[in-house]
Amino acid sequence: MSVLSWFLRSSVTEAEVRAEIWSLGTRHLGWPLEGALDELKTPGLSTERAQLLRACVQKLQGR
């Protein structure tokens, strides 16, 4: 396990990731991965939000 994946797993719960993926799918018309990648480009994104979105990307990519 990489240091990044350990850090992400320790700060973001699986339930939070599942809920955010559902929300991303709703906001981005059924495309949660693309939505998460788009939202990661948002200027001024908080560290916590970025961690959650990165965890979603990893989950959606099957990592």
Secondary structure as GFF3:
##gff-version 3
##sequence-region A 1 63
A	DSSP	alpha_helix	3	11	.	.	.	ID=ss1
A	DSSP	alpha_helix	14	27	.	.	.	ID=ss2
A	DSSP	alpha_helix	32	40	.	.	.	ID=ss3
A	DSSP	alpha_helix	47	60	.	.	.	ID=ss4
###
